Every structure is written in C-alpha cells, then in structure tokens.
Amino acid sequence: MKYTVSQFIGAGLCDPRGYLSLLGALMLVEDAVTVTLDKIDINGFKMRRDYGAVLVFSKNHVKFLEAVKWNEKVKVSCFISTKSMARMNVDVCVKNQDGVIVLYARTEVCAVDVESGRIRRLDAVGIGSEVRVVRPLIEMEWTPLTGDGKLVDTVKIRTGNIDYAGHTNNVEYIRLLLNTFTLEEWRGGIVPRELQVAYVSQSFLGDSLDIYSCEQELEPSETKQLATHERLFTIKKATQDVLRCAIRW
C-alpha cells in the first residue's frame, strides 16, 4: 500500500529562516509512517493490547534534496520498501508542486516485547506476509556511525519527552541534540542536507543522559550530497550507548 496526502508545511515544522527544519522533517516523517501503518491495521496501541509489544523506530535516514519553505504545498507519499522477519523499512517521499522530490526518508521499524525488551518477529505481532512492499524511489545507503567526541551536555529525561510506549520519543532525542547548537547555527548557519540516526537502546523517565559530539569536514568523494560538514553525536546512559547520530550540512 502507498499512502499519499497533500499538505502545507506549517510554521511548527520550520526553523527561524522559514524552512523545514531537521526536527520538523522528523515530525513529518513520524506522522506519515504511523498513519500509513495504521491504514493497514498496524497500530502500536493495538499491538500492545493484543500482543504485549510496541512498535519502535530503530533507525532514521533523511535526505534534504531541495529547500522546503513555510506554507509550501507538498505531496507526501509513504510505503513499506522492504520487510524481513523482524524489521520493516518505511519510506517517505515529499514532492513539491512541480513534482520534484524535495525530501526522502527511510525509517526502520521493529516490534519490541513490553516485558523483556527483546525484538519480536513481525508475524508474531500480527504483521504477516500480506504486507505489500513497494520498490523504493531513492537508494538510502547507511553509513556506520562511530566516534564519541567530547561531552557537550548532560540532560535529564522529563515527562514531556516520553511517548506512548513509556520510553523517550525518537524525535525528542533530536530536540536534545539541537539544543547543543549555537543560536547562530540554529538561525541559519547550518542548512541541513542529511540526517542519520540509530536508536541503539531505550531511555526512560528520570534517566540522566550524556551527549557527546565531534565534527569533521567531508571530502567530496565521501558523499553524493552537497554536504561538506558532518557533526557526529552519541548519547549515553552511563556507559551504554542510547543513540548515535550524524547531521550533515
């Protein structure tokens, strides 16, 4: 199944320049993925009630191909691009009014047992072979994310960071990372080209998280995008990695 909807880019999805922000893009992707899965009866609330499991995002990969402005009308399409025994990739394609792809994203989704925290087989939580897979429009290579860097912030998970599953929401992690940027960077010093996130383990209300960061310049051969800089992040709970992320601009 492919779910398609036309919408306007709201102010809440934009940065101070009036363009779709990193956080806004992830919010748009999260909404598209959850609505699309619900259309084929894959619902996190139902899964928890019927199977004792919750749907989680284990990876996100977003490419900003063209600028997307506030109040711009776009067409958002979402579909399952690959499916294995335990994981699905769900792609989101955003096109402008001229039919040009301005943003493309891939989200890796899996089911986690509520009690054990272990990944469950998809067919054990009501996701069977009838799920239709659609060929992806853009290839999304995954780059291994390594390197802790230096400690740049320590944060405590608050009530507003928690989602329906009882753990820290995936978008909230990116909000925490963006808080380490300077105001000048947030106001336009950094124009995002690509975001990769690996959600390694879970965190919960009251957890103290350390944010580490390092930055490097990219050689032209290292990326097919226009990005020339990369900032790597690692979020740790004590010594355990919770998240790894790369922001490229």
C-alpha positions, 0 to 999 in steps of 0.5 A: 500500500502507498499512502499519499496526502497533500499538505502545507508545511506549517510554521511548527515544522520550520526553523527561524529562516522559514524552512523545514527544519531537521526536527520538523522533517522528523515530525513529518516523517513520524506522522506519515509512517504511523498513519500509513501503518495504521491504514493497514491495521498496524497500530502500536496501541493495538499491538500492545493490547493484543500482543504485549509489544510496541512498535519502535523506530530503530533507525532514521535516514533523511535526505534534504534534496531541495529547500522546503519553505513555510506554507509550501504545498507538498505531496507526501507519499509513504510505503513499506520498501522492504520487510524481513522477519523482524524489521520493516523499512518505511519510506517517505517521499515529499514532492513539491508542486512541480513534482520534484522530490524535495525530501526522502526518508527511510525509517526502520521499524521493529516490534519490541516485547513490553516485558523483556525488551527483546525484538519480536518477529513481525508475524508474531505481532500480527504483521504477516506476509500480506504486507505489500512492499513497494520498490523504493524511489531513492537508494538510502545507503547507511553509513556506520556511525562511530566516534564519541567526541567530547561531552557537550551536555548532560540532560535529564529525561522529563515527562514531556519527552516520553511517548506512548510506549513509556520510553523517550520519543525518537524525535525528542532525542533530536530536540536534545541534540539541537539544543547543543547548537549555537543560536547562530547555527540554529538561525541559519548557519547550518542548512541541513542536507542529511540526517542519520540516526540509530536508536541503539537502546531505550531511555526512560523517565528520570534517566540522566543522559550524556551527549557527546559530539565531534565534527569533521569536514567531508571530502567530496568523494565521501558523499553524493550530497552537497554536504561538506560538514558532518557533526557526529553525536552519541548519547549515553546512559552511563556507559551504554550507548542510547543513540548515535547520530550524524547531521550533515550540512 
